[in-house]
Amino acid sequence: MSTRQYWLMKSEPYAYSIDDLEKDGVTPWDGVRNYAARNYMRDEMNVGDRVLFYHSNVRPPVIAGIMEVCSEPYPDQLQFDPESKYFDEKSSEEDPTWQLVDVKFVEKFDKPVTRDELKEVSELDDMELFRLNRVSITPVREHEYKKILEMAEAKEN
């Protein structure tokens, strides 16, 4: 049995928000077209890993809640759909380029944590979020995850 890992996954709330996930319960984390983010999902994530849901491209950007990885990686079907903005003509069903995992809703924070609040906490200075700003999925260290839950006054610990 592997040890639980922690992640941060970004979504623009007008595209898919924590409220959408709460309503849906489970969703495929599709449309990722960054190799580093794909590799995290394909090679490193495990069922049961916890994920901070980050609303990006809004003012202010916030960590809005928690989700959990609930599937093994599998091909993102949007890469095969010529009508999709995520279509990849170089990818094939025999050798798919893009992988994803399903995530399930765990908790929406009553008190979302803003990016500025994260930056004020010295224990979070080394967060990958600040170093890998353009990557939509980043690893989170266990102490960072726990500190953020504390800041959000989260129910789940």
Backbone as a chain_set.jsonl record, in Angstrom:
{"seq": "MSTRQYWLMKSEPYAYSIDDLEKDGVTPWDGVRNYAARNYMRDEMNVGDRVLFYHSNVRPPVIAGIMEVCSEPYPDQLQFDPESKYFDEKSSEEDPTWQLVDVKFVEKFDKPVTRDELKEVSELDDMELFRLNRVSITPVREHEYKKILEMAEAKEN", "coords": {"N": [[0.852, -1.191, 0.0], [0.613, 2.12, -0.933], [1.808, 5.269, 0.331], [-0.325, 7.985, 1.145], [-0.479, 10.722, -1.072], [-0.282, 14.249, -1.827], [-1.811, 16.868, -3.678], [-2.222, 19.752, -5.827], [-4.688, 20.982, -7.867], [-5.588, 22.92, -10.605], [-8.365, 24.845, -11.737], [-10.316, 26.896, -13.818], [-12.922, 28.656, -12.421], [-15.189, 29.384, -13.915], [-15.125, 27.551, -15.923], [-15.026, 24.993, -14.692], [-15.994, 24.409, -11.48], [-15.589, 24.154, -7.856], [-18.173, 23.981, -6.904], [-19.468, 22.814, -9.086], [-18.229, 20.309, -9.047], [-19.095, 19.401, -6.55], [-21.803, 19.091, -7.077], [-21.709, 17.195, -9.179], [-20.306, 15.085, -8.013], [-18.344, 13.096, -8.88], [-15.771, 13.456, -11.312], [-14.093, 13.272, -14.51], [-10.777, 14.477, -14.771], [-10.289, 16.183, -17.181], [-8.894, 17.458, -20.316], [-6.341, 18.388, -19.799], [-3.4, 19.644, -21.043], [-0.644, 19.727, -20.698], [2.547, 18.522, -20.395], [3.974, 17.981, -17.99], [1.932, 18.086, -16.026], [0.27, 16.047, -17.008], [2.015, 13.881, -16.679], [2.17, 13.736, -13.878], [-0.449, 12.867, -13.293], [-0.531, 10.461, -14.752], [1.732, 8.977, -13.907], [2.281, 9.293, -11.16], [0.107, 9.818, -9.402], [-2.187, 8.28, -7.118], [-5.036, 6.246, -6.361], [-6.982, 7.547, -3.795], [-5.27, 9.583, -3.076], [-5.116, 12.927, -1.871], [-6.431, 16.083, -2.936], [-6.026, 19.516, -3.405], [-8.385, 21.814, -4.458], [-8.035, 24.304, -6.674], [-9.071, 27.46, -7.575], [-8.336, 29.115, -10.389], [-7.223, 31.925, -12.403], [-8.947, 33.934, -11.554], [-9.9, 36.738, -9.518], [-9.657, 37.127, -6.145], [-7.292, 34.423, -6.779], [-8.067, 31.254, -5.363], [-7.834, 28.548, -2.962], [-10.322, 26.345, -2.954], [-11.423, 24.039, -1.922], [-11.467, 20.463, -1.233], [-10.637, 17.513, -2.992], [-10.542, 14.07, -4.083], [-8.433, 11.658, -5.569], [-9.863, 9.165, -7.512], [-9.636, 7.145, -9.367], [-7.665, 4.952, -11.42], [-5.154, 6.078, -13.792], [-6.293, 6.874, -17.117], [-6.921, 7.012, -20.716], [-7.589, 10.309, -21.922], [-10.517, 11.01, -23.38], [-11.201, 13.216, -24.907], [-9.079, 13.88, -26.529], [-9.369, 12.448, -28.824], [-11.522, 13.449, -30.163], [-12.532, 15.25, -32.826], [-14.129, 17.508, -32.711], [-13.637, 18.664, -30.298], [-11.989, 21.174, -28.331], [-9.769, 20.176, -27.207], [-8.771, 18.266, -28.857], [-6.298, 16.172, -30.285], [-4.513, 15.67, -32.955], [-2.255, 14.153, -33.329], [-2.325, 12.13, -31.529], [-3.268, 8.738, -30.79], [-5.681, 6.056, -30.437], [-4.376, 3.68, -29.975], [-1.941, 4.492, -29.014], [-2.209, 6.608, -26.853], [-1.679, 10.054, -26.107], [-2.514, 11.701, -24.015], [-3.444, 11.44, -20.656], [-5.692, 10.93, -17.88], [-7.149, 11.298, -14.579], [-9.918, 10.326, -12.519], [-11.648, 12.395, -10.222], [-13.084, 12.885, -6.969], [-15.537, 14.657, -5.072], [-14.78, 16.01, -1.88], [-14.776, 18.077, 0.121], [-16.035, 21.397, 0.394], [-14.568, 24.453, 1.108], [-15.605, 26.582, 3.734], [-14.269, 28.815, 4.215], [-12.456, 29.874, 1.902], [-8.993, 29.778, 0.879], [-6.901, 32.332, 0.001], [-4.507, 33.04, -2.602], [-2.774, 35.118, -1.864], [-2.962, 34.946, 0.943], [-1.739, 32.467, 1.318], [0.863, 33.112, 0.586], [1.669, 34.643, 2.706], [2.406, 32.957, 4.724], [5.1, 31.524, 6.185], [5.739, 28.788, 6.299], [4.799, 27.86, 3.926], [6.348, 28.822, 1.912], [7.91, 27.368, 0.082], [6.173, 26.122, -1.629], [5.22, 24.304, -4.512], [3.347, 25.468, -6.15], [4.019, 28.171, -6.299], [6.433, 28.085, -7.6], [6.058, 26.618, -9.951], [4.243, 28.04, -11.662], [2.8, 28.001, -14.075], [1.91, 25.445, -14.413], [-0.78, 23.207, -14.267], [-1.229, 21.254, -12.404], [0.222, 20.471, -9.374], [2.561, 18.995, -7.069], [2.009, 18.705, -3.526], [3.359, 19.127, -0.362], [2.986, 17.134, 2.62], [2.947, 18.605, 5.083], [2.346, 21.135, 4.119], [-0.182, 20.758, 3.016], [-1.655, 20.121, 5.343], [-1.379, 22.532, 6.772], [-2.745, 24.303, 5.112], [-5.332, 23.234, 5.291], [-5.807, 23.82, 7.933], [-5.765, 26.651, 7.808], [-8.035, 27.05, 6.279], [-9.935, 26.278, 7.959], [-10.903, 23.682, 7.759], [-13.115, 20.852, 7.715], [-12.363, 18.21, 7.304], [-9.491, 16.403, 8.199]], "CA": [[0.0, 0.0, 0.0], [1.423, 3.327, -1.015], [1.472, 6.357, 1.242], [-1.119, 9.035, 0.507], [0.209, 11.919, -1.545], [-1.13, 15.427, -1.87], [-1.683, 17.587, -4.937], [-3.054, 20.916, -6.081], [-5.135, 20.977, -9.262], [-6.195, 24.213, -10.926], [-9.436, 24.954, -12.716], [-10.97, 28.199, -13.84], [-14.249, 28.343, -11.902], [-16.232, 29.521, -14.941], [-15.063, 26.335, -16.734], [-15.439, 23.91, -13.788], [-15.743, 24.916, -10.129], [-15.839, 23.248, -6.729], [-19.627, 23.781, -6.85], [-19.785, 21.826, -10.126], [-17.785, 19.0, -8.563], [-19.997, 18.99, -5.464], [-23.044, 18.653, -7.729], [-21.436, 15.992, -9.971], [-19.778, 14.022, -7.152], [-17.104, 12.576, -9.48], [-15.572, 13.94, -12.68], [-12.763, 13.077, -15.098], [-10.013, 15.725, -14.82], [-9.902, 16.14, -18.596], [-8.448, 18.68, -20.974], [-4.982, 18.794, -19.411], [-2.499, 19.556, -22.194], [0.698, 20.083, -20.248], [3.189, 17.225, -20.174], [4.296, 17.775, -16.57], [0.678, 17.773, -15.332], [-0.118, 14.713, -17.477], [2.892, 12.89, -16.057], [1.739, 13.566, -12.485], [-1.646, 12.015, -13.269], [-0.235, 9.147, -15.331], [2.83, 8.229, -13.295], [2.51, 9.483, -9.731], [-1.1, 9.839, -8.575], [-2.787, 7.012, -6.727], [-6.373, 6.305, -5.786], [-6.923, 7.915, -2.381], [-4.508, 10.82, -2.884], [-5.953, 14.106, -1.639], [-6.14, 17.151, -3.878], [-6.573, 20.841, -3.15], [-9.046, 22.352, -5.647], [-7.598, 25.695, -6.784], [-9.738, 28.278, -8.586], [-7.336, 29.984, -11.011], [-7.689, 32.929, -13.369], [-9.957, 34.789, -10.93], [-9.342, 37.63, -8.505], [-8.333, 36.516, -6.024], [-7.259, 32.967, -6.902], [-8.266, 30.648, -4.044], [-8.04, 27.115, -2.764], [-11.756, 26.349, -2.653], [-11.866, 22.819, -1.26], [-10.679, 19.224, -1.314], [-11.141, 16.375, -3.747], [-9.722, 12.871, -3.926], [-8.239, 10.834, -6.762], [-10.695, 7.975, -7.314], [-9.461, 6.166, -10.447], [-6.346, 4.81, -12.037], [-5.117, 6.896, -15.01], [-6.796, 6.294, -18.364], [-6.841, 8.013, -21.787], [-8.54, 11.406, -22.018], [-11.247, 10.781, -24.627], [-11.302, 14.455, -25.694], [-7.978, 13.956, -27.496], [-9.77, 11.736, -30.053], [-12.74, 14.082, -30.676], [-12.177, 16.392, -33.679], [-14.963, 18.656, -32.352], [-13.197, 19.184, -29.004], [-10.817, 22.066, -28.348], [-8.65, 19.384, -26.682], [-8.406, 17.274, -29.866], [-4.867, 16.091, -30.611], [-4.444, 14.834, -34.156], [-1.08, 13.272, -33.284], [-2.589, 11.058, -30.575], [-4.097, 7.645, -31.319], [-6.245, 5.163, -29.41], [-3.358, 2.657, -29.711], [-0.856, 5.137, -28.271], [-2.743, 7.915, -26.455], [-0.735, 11.0, -25.517], [-3.051, 12.376, -22.833], [-4.071, 10.598, -19.636], [-6.355, 11.669, -16.813], [-7.712, 10.523, -13.473], [-11.179, 10.834, -11.992], [-11.584, 12.936, -8.864], [-14.395, 12.984, -6.327], [-15.714, 15.74, -4.109], [-14.615, 15.713, -0.46], [-15.225, 19.197, 0.954], [-15.911, 22.792, -0.048], [-14.184, 25.271, 2.264], [-16.419, 27.742, 4.097], [-13.325, 29.938, 4.216], [-11.403, 29.599, 0.914], [-7.692, 30.367, 1.188], [-6.412, 33.058, -1.175], [-3.077, 32.933, -2.933], [-2.068, 36.095, -1.023], [-2.871, 34.382, 2.301], [-0.723, 31.406, 1.261], [2.181, 33.747, 0.498], [1.995, 35.262, 3.995], [2.76, 31.917, 5.682], [6.471, 31.1, 5.857], [5.768, 27.327, 6.101], [4.353, 27.561, 2.562], [7.226, 29.527, 0.977], [8.486, 26.477, -0.93], [5.128, 25.419, -2.386], [5.422, 24.19, -5.962], [2.41, 26.414, -6.758], [4.706, 29.438, -6.554], [7.564, 27.845, -8.508], [5.557, 26.079, -11.22], [3.018, 28.825, -11.787], [2.063, 27.709, -15.315], [1.501, 24.047, -14.431], [-2.118, 23.125, -13.683], [-1.201, 20.275, -11.316], [1.51, 20.484, -8.687], [2.598, 18.248, -5.817], [1.924, 19.461, -2.278], [3.929, 18.358, 0.755], [1.978, 16.85, 3.647], [2.836, 19.705, 6.053], [1.679, 22.241, 3.429], [-1.599, 20.375, 2.935], [-2.247, 20.255, 6.682], [-1.42, 23.959, 7.111], [-3.824, 24.907, 4.326], [-6.595, 22.802, 5.909], [-5.936, 24.627, 9.166], [-6.101, 28.018, 7.405], [-9.392, 27.037, 5.722], [-10.826, 25.749, 9.002], [-11.527, 22.537, 7.104], [-13.69, 19.808, 8.56], [-11.556, 17.006, 7.089], [-8.072, 16.607, 8.533]], "C": [[0.887, 1.24, 0.0], [0.919, 4.37, -0.015], [0.663, 7.404, 0.473], [-0.228, 10.21, 0.129], [-0.811, 13.043, -1.647], [-0.795, 16.243, -3.111], [-2.505, 18.861, -4.892], [-3.396, 20.869, -7.562], [-5.939, 22.248, -9.514], [-7.328, 24.042, -11.94], [-9.989, 26.368, -12.66], [-12.428, 27.968, -13.443], [-15.389, 28.528, -12.901], [-16.235, 28.316, -15.884], [-15.536, 25.12, -15.924], [-15.025, 24.305, -12.378], [-15.95, 23.833, -9.081], [-17.338, 22.982, -6.588], [-20.084, 22.767, -7.898], [-19.408, 20.427, -9.65], [-18.698, 18.5, -7.442], [-21.299, 18.442, -6.042], [-22.836, 17.316, -8.457], [-20.974, 14.813, -9.111], [-18.423, 13.517, -7.612], [-16.995, 13.158, -10.881], [-14.207, 13.509, -13.199], [-12.053, 14.425, -15.161], [-9.426, 15.839, -16.217], [-9.4, 17.484, -19.107], [-7.067, 19.157, -20.588], [-4.06, 18.569, -20.602], [-1.129, 20.12, -21.851], [1.367, 18.771, -19.87], [3.511, 16.965, -18.713], [3.042, 17.38, -15.794], [0.186, 16.372, -15.726], [0.713, 13.632, -16.785], [2.543, 12.67, -14.588], [0.543, 12.635, -12.422], [-1.313, 10.597, -13.704], [0.708, 8.321, -14.458], [2.881, 8.279, -11.773], [1.259, 9.446, -8.857], [-1.602, 8.435, -8.304], [-4.195, 7.246, -6.21], [-6.225, 6.587, -4.29], [-6.081, 9.151, -2.103], [-5.482, 11.978, -2.715], [-5.462, 15.265, -2.499], [-6.806, 18.443, -3.411], [-7.13, 21.381, -4.466], [-8.792, 23.856, -5.675], [-8.346, 26.394, -7.907], [-8.724, 29.285, -9.123], [-8.007, 30.971, -11.962], [-8.889, 33.72, -12.862], [-9.24, 35.691, -9.94], [-10.179, 37.559, -7.266], [-8.405, 35.018, -6.314], [-7.322, 32.354, -5.5], [-8.211, 29.128, -4.099], [-9.44, 26.995, -2.19], [-12.228, 25.107, -1.916], [-10.935, 21.659, -1.517], [-11.412, 18.228, -2.201], [-10.163, 15.22, -3.572], [-9.619, 12.143, -5.255], [-9.006, 9.525, -6.545], [-10.648, 7.009, -8.492], [-7.984, 6.05, -10.78], [-6.343, 5.708, -13.279], [-5.665, 6.131, -16.215], [-6.816, 7.39, -19.431], [-7.965, 9.049, -21.719], [-9.225, 11.292, -23.383], [-11.345, 12.033, -25.505], [-10.201, 14.559, -26.746], [-8.346, 13.317, -28.83], [-10.961, 12.393, -30.75], [-12.398, 15.329, -31.491], [-12.991, 17.656, -33.359], [-14.493, 19.335, -31.058], [-12.021, 20.14, -29.17], [-9.58, 21.345, -27.816], [-8.235, 18.251, -27.63], [-6.912, 17.335, -30.143], [-4.716, 15.126, -31.776], [-3.267, 13.872, -34.151], [-1.299, 12.067, -32.365], [-3.474, 9.99, -31.213], [-4.609, 6.785, -30.169], [-5.226, 4.085, -29.028], [-2.228, 3.213, -28.842], [-1.3, 6.538, -27.842], [-1.687, 8.777, -25.767], [-1.206, 11.462, -24.146], [-3.82, 11.429, -21.934], [-4.75, 11.492, -18.608], [-6.706, 10.717, -15.68], [-9.084, 11.117, -13.154], [-10.924, 11.345, -10.583], [-12.995, 13.005, -8.306], [-14.372, 14.085, -5.274], [-15.493, 15.225, -2.69], [-15.216, 16.841, 0.382], [-15.044, 20.513, 0.223], [-15.594, 23.605, 1.195], [-15.188, 26.399, 2.487], [-15.571, 28.999, 4.003], [-12.206, 29.613, 3.211], [-10.125, 30.36, 1.256], [-7.143, 31.024, -0.08], [-4.914, 32.824, -1.379], [-2.265, 33.895, -2.073], [-1.925, 35.587, 0.41], [-1.815, 33.281, 2.352], [0.677, 32.017, 1.311], [2.615, 34.38, 1.814], [2.496, 34.254, 5.024], [4.116, 31.321, 5.314], [6.57, 29.59, 5.623], [5.402, 26.929, 4.671], [5.23, 28.208, 1.497], [7.719, 28.654, -0.174], [7.433, 25.723, -1.737], [5.425, 25.444, -3.878], [4.495, 25.15, -6.716], [3.108, 27.715, -7.134], [5.862, 29.28, -7.543], [7.095, 27.43, -9.904], [4.218, 26.735, -11.548], [2.17, 28.453, -13.0], [1.558, 26.273, -15.377], [0.191, 23.897, -13.661], [-2.24, 22.094, -12.558], [0.18, 20.327, -10.69], [1.439, 19.611, -7.446], [2.547, 19.197, -4.624], [2.513, 18.571, -1.185], [2.876, 18.21, 1.853], [1.827, 18.01, 4.638], [2.151, 20.929, 5.426], [0.167, 21.991, 3.366], [-2.28, 20.592, 4.281], [-2.364, 21.722, 7.104], [-2.568, 24.639, 6.369], [-5.185, 24.494, 4.882], [-6.859, 23.601, 7.179], [-6.375, 26.048, 8.819], [-7.552, 28.109, 6.926], [-10.43, 26.629, 6.773], [-11.615, 24.561, 8.455], [-12.057, 21.544, 8.122], [-12.846, 18.544, 8.506], [-10.107, 17.292, 7.46], [-7.265, 15.383, 8.311]], "O": [[1.789, 1.381, 0.826], [-0.234, 4.347, 0.414], [0.931, 7.674, -0.698], [0.643, 10.632, 0.889], [-2.021, 12.828, -1.565], [0.358, 16.3, -3.539], [-3.371, 19.03, -4.033], [-2.514, 20.733, -8.409], [-6.838, 22.603, -8.751], [-7.26, 23.224, -12.857], [-10.113, 26.959, -11.588], [-13.108, 27.157, -14.072], [-16.44, 27.904, -12.76], [-17.227, 28.076, -16.573], [-16.341, 24.321, -16.402], [-13.841, 24.511, -12.11], [-16.426, 22.739, -9.382], [-17.737, 21.886, -6.196], [-20.976, 21.959, -7.639], [-20.169, 19.476, -9.827], [-19.033, 17.317, -7.39], [-21.831, 17.446, -5.553], [-23.673, 16.418, -8.369], [-21.231, 13.66, -9.458], [-17.464, 13.505, -6.841], [-18.004, 13.335, -11.563], [-13.26, 13.389, -12.421], [-12.659, 15.419, -15.562], [-8.232, 15.623, -16.424], [-9.475, 18.502, -18.419], [-6.654, 20.237, -21.01], [-3.948, 17.454, -21.112], [-0.541, 20.885, -22.615], [0.805, 17.99, -19.102], [3.34, 15.843, -18.237], [3.078, 16.446, -14.992], [-0.261, 15.606, -14.872], [0.185, 12.604, -16.361], [2.611, 11.542, -14.099], [0.509, 11.718, -11.602], [-1.768, 9.635, -13.086], [0.513, 7.117, -14.289], [3.469, 7.394, -11.152], [1.343, 9.078, -7.685], [-1.468, 7.531, -9.128], [-4.506, 8.315, -5.685], [-5.433, 5.939, -3.605], [-6.16, 9.717, -1.012], [-6.542, 12.006, -3.34], [-4.268, 15.416, -2.757], [-7.988, 18.461, -3.067], [-6.426, 21.403, -5.476], [-9.27, 24.592, -4.812], [-8.27, 25.974, -9.061], [-8.304, 30.195, -8.408], [-9.192, 30.859, -12.276], [-9.747, 34.128, -13.645], [-8.096, 35.428, -9.568], [-11.357, 37.912, -7.327], [-9.453, 34.402, -6.121], [-6.707, 32.867, -4.565], [-8.496, 28.509, -5.123], [-9.719, 27.474, -1.091], [-13.317, 25.108, -1.342], [-9.795, 21.823, -1.95], [-12.637, 18.116, -2.164], [-9.093, 15.38, -2.985], [-10.604, 12.024, -5.983], [-8.826, 8.856, -5.528], [-11.516, 6.145, -8.616], [-7.176, 6.924, -10.465], [-7.411, 6.066, -13.776], [-5.521, 4.913, -16.318], [-6.738, 8.572, -19.098], [-9.127, 8.715, -21.491], [-8.582, 11.459, -24.42], [-11.548, 11.925, -26.714], [-10.369, 15.254, -27.748], [-7.719, 13.601, -29.851], [-11.369, 11.941, -31.819], [-12.017, 16.353, -30.923], [-12.572, 18.759, -33.708], [-14.908, 20.455, -30.76], [-11.166, 19.946, -30.034], [-8.464, 21.845, -27.957], [-7.448, 17.381, -27.257], [-6.33, 18.417, -30.225], [-4.783, 13.909, -31.6], [-3.272, 12.883, -34.884], [-0.544, 11.096, -32.42], [-4.317, 10.288, -32.06], [-4.045, 6.786, -29.075], [-5.212, 3.626, -27.886], [-1.636, 2.491, -28.039], [-0.833, 7.536, -28.39], [-0.903, 8.289, -24.952], [-0.405, 11.6, -23.222], [-4.719, 10.713, -22.375], [-4.419, 12.671, -18.483], [-6.579, 9.498, -15.804], [-9.366, 12.269, -13.482], [-10.097, 10.804, -9.849], [-13.969, 13.159, -9.043], [-13.34, 14.394, -4.679], [-15.958, 14.141, -2.336], [-16.059, 16.598, 1.246], [-14.05, 20.729, -0.47], [-16.265, 23.47, 2.218], [-15.575, 27.089, 1.544], [-16.073, 30.094, 3.748], [-11.14, 29.136, 3.601], [-10.167, 31.442, 1.843], [-6.946, 30.364, -1.099], [-4.179, 32.466, -0.458], [-1.185, 33.538, -1.6], [-0.878, 35.776, 1.029], [-1.076, 33.178, 3.331], [1.564, 31.503, 1.993], [3.804, 34.627, 2.018], [2.964, 34.65, 6.091], [4.265, 30.692, 4.266], [7.401, 29.151, 4.829], [5.66, 25.801, 4.251], [4.903, 28.155, 0.311], [7.923, 29.148, -1.284], [7.767, 24.782, -2.456], [5.826, 26.468, -4.431], [4.833, 25.596, -7.813], [2.815, 28.296, -8.179], [6.224, 30.229, -8.238], [7.67, 27.844, -10.91], [3.197, 26.062, -11.69], [0.946, 28.577, -12.956], [0.842, 25.919, -16.314], [0.062, 24.394, -12.542], [-3.242, 22.068, -11.844], [1.19, 20.239, -11.387], [0.379, 19.493, -6.83], [2.987, 20.343, -4.707], [2.188, 17.386, -1.106], [1.989, 19.053, 1.997], [0.706, 18.366, 5.0], [1.458, 21.674, 6.118], [-0.642, 22.881, 3.626], [-3.36, 21.179, 4.348], [-3.353, 22.107, 7.729], [-3.281, 25.461, 6.945], [-6.099, 25.316, 4.941], [-7.989, 24.002, 7.457], [-7.268, 26.592, 9.469], [-8.218, 29.122, 7.14], [-11.634, 26.634, 6.515], [-12.824, 24.449, 8.658], [-11.532, 21.409, 9.228], [-12.634, 17.884, 9.524], [-9.56, 18.323, 7.069], [-6.057, 15.39, 8.544]]}, "num_chains": 1, "name": "protein.A"}
